[in-house]
Amino acid sequence: MNSVGEACTDLKREYDQCFNRWFAEKFLKGDRNGDPCTESFRRYQRCVQKAIRDKDIPVDGVEFMGPNKDKPES
């Protein structure tokens, strides 16, 4: 799946590959130390935020998740 911003698609793939590798090779085997994908996520996040601004996509009232953010309660 492509990203909201065409320029962000490669960054999305990079992050997806990193996350999927970490999830399968570490997390599912009980190794929950560290997050090797944080920096690639942040690069992708910045790109998406710029694309949203450039396309004037309304996001008022939308909360975004990311590393070091609390998850909403269910």
Secondary structure, DSSP 8 states (H G I E B T S, - for coil): ---SSGGGHHHHHHHHHHHHHHHHHTGGGT-----TTHHHHHHHHHHHHHHHHHTT---TT-----TT------
